[in-house]
Every structure is written in structure tokens, then in C-alpha cells.
């Protein structure tokens, strides 16, 4: 590595560190909101009792490097050896939209991007992380299953609405289950 390349790498790392430090207060705010809404607990409950046709992994906290949002996600796929082509990402995110803090529940699909499907490696790694075989794209989806402005004095109402949205998601997965 030349000295110019090394200098550029050091400057890139410094800029990234400054960006992370600038985003820390906003991320702390979003993390506190998700914590007050029991986001991890709701997704952990889905993992413990997933809809019958799905295998669910996670939860994992994710955040935008620029502090635009923070979320908690679980990833899921249909049970079975051959259902690896697409992974579902279900999450709860907090972010600022049009000057107001918004909380949303959303889901999106991630296509398999591994060079080949090696089941032994795949099933070892998928329990811990999704970004090895699928795009590292934990951004909030464009379409929300539920979205609301967050106000601390209405926290319990938002929490109930989040729980209801997740129940509806579970029911939708059960109603689309193959017969048998």
C-alpha cells in the first residue's frame, strides 16, 4: 500500500468516525423510543412463537450510519431446505419524517446473493446474521404495515398499535400457509 493510499484510508476512517459521533445523539433518541415501546420484546415474542410456516431469526438492532433511523429487525423464511431464495425482513423503525419522529412496522424481501447455496454454512450463519447471504439493507421499507408519530405521552397507545400490527402480520402469514 502506497503512502497516498494509506493517507486516503486514514482520512476516510476519520470522516466515518466524525459522522458516527455526529449521529450518536439522534441514534440514542431513536433507541430510547424503541426501548420504551418494547420493540425488541415484540419481535422476540414472534421469534419464540413464529407463524407455523416460518422459521424466524434475530432480533438484531440496526442503525443508519448517518443517524437517520434506528430499527430492530427479525429475518424469516419458510421452513424447509429449499426456501432460501428470498428472506423476509420484519422490523420496527424510528426515524424523523417531515420534522416529526415516526415509528413504523414494515416488511421487505431480500434476494439471496450467495455464490452458491451450501446448506451447512447457510444454516450455521443465518441464525446469527442475514447480511452474509442477502443484501445488508436494513433500511426501513417504503411501505409501512403501521406508522404513527411518536409522542412520549401517547407511548402506550403507540405500543398497543405496534402489537396489533404485528399480530396482523402473524395472522397474514398463517392465512397464506400452504394446506397440510
N, C-alpha and C positions, 0 to 999 in steps of 0.2 A: 504494500500500500504506500503510495507516494505521500509526501508531507502535505500536498494540497488536498488529496483525498481525505487524509486524516483530519485536517483542519475543517473541511466541509462536514465531516461526520460529527466532530465535536460541536460545531455551530448548530447543526441540525438537532442534536441531543439537547443543547441548551435552550433552543427555541421551543422544543417539545416540553421541557421541564417548566419553562415560564408559562406556557399555555396551560399545563396541568395545574400549576399554582393559581393561575387566574380563575380557573374553572372550579376550584375546590369549594368556595363558599356556596355557589349555586348548587353543586352536587350534594353538599351537606344538607341544604334546604330540601331538595328533592328526596334524598334518602330518608330524612326525618318524616316527611309526608308519607312516604310508602310504609315506613315503620308504624306510624300512627294509624294507618289503615289496615295493618296486618297483611300486607301483600304477600310476604313470604309464607305466612301461615296458611293463607288460602290456597296457594299453589302447592305447598307441601301436602295439604289435605287431598288435592287432586292426584298427586303422585302416589299417596298411600292407598287411595281408593279410586283408581282410574276407571274411565268407562271401559266396559268389558273388551271391546275390540282393540284397545290401545295399550301400548307399553309407554310409560311416561318416565322421563329422567329429569334431574335437576332438583330443586331450583338453583338458579345462578343469578347473581346481581350483575347487571351490565350498565355501562355509562358511556355517554358521548365524551370523547377526549376534550372537546371544547366546552363541555358543561351544558349542552343544550337540553339534555334529558338524562334521566336515570330510570332504570327498569329492573324488574325481576321477571325472569323467564323460566319456563319449563319447555322441554322439547319432547315430541312424541311421534310415534309411528305405529302403524298397525302391527299387531303381534304376527309373528311368522318370519321365516327365514328369508323370503324373497321381497319383503316390503321395505327396501332401503332406498329406493329411487328418490323418494321425497320425504322430507322431515318437516313436521309441523312445529312451529314456534308459537307458544301461547304466552302472553305476558301482561303485566301491569306496568304502565309507564307514567312518570310525572314529567311535565315539561311546560314551558311557557308558550302559549299561543295567543297572539294578539294582546299581549300585555297581561294576561291572566294565567295563573297556574292551573293547568288542566291535568286531570287524572284520566287515564284510559285503559281499557281492556281491549286487546287486539290479538289477532292471529294471522300468521302468514306461513307460506310454504317455502322451503329451501330445497333446491335440487341437489342431488348427490354429485359431488365433484371429485371423487377419488379416481385415481388412475384405473384401478381395478377393485373389485369387491372381494376382500379377503375376510370371511366371516369371523375368524378367530380374532384378528386385530380389530375389526369393526366393533364387535360386541364388547371387547375389552375397553376401547376408548369412548364409545358412545355413552356409557354410563357416567363418565366424568365431564365430557365436553362435546359440543356439537361442531365446533369450528374446524376440526381436523378433516372431516369428510364433506362438510357443507360450507357455504359462504359464511364468513364471520360478519353477519348482517343482523345484529340485534336491534337495529333502529326500530322505532315504533312504526307499525304498518300504516298505510294511508287510510284504510277503512277501519273504523273502530267498532267493536261489538258494544261498547259502552264508553261514553265520555262525559265528563262533567267538570265544572270549575270547582276548585278546592278552596274551601274556607274553613278554617280551624273550628269555628263554632258550629259547623254543619258536618263535622267529621263522621259522626255516627251514621248519618243519613247516606253519605257517600259510601261508607263501609258496607252498609246493608245493600246498596245498589250494586257495588262490586261483587258481593257474594251472590246476589241474584243473577247477575250477568254470567258469572262463572257456572252457576247451576244450569242456566240455559245452555251454555256451551256444552256441558256434560250431557244434558238431555239430547242435544242435537247430534252428538257423537253416538249416543245409544240408538237413536232413531235411524241412523244411517248404517247401523251394524248389519253385516250380512246375516241372513237367517241361519239358524242352526244352533 
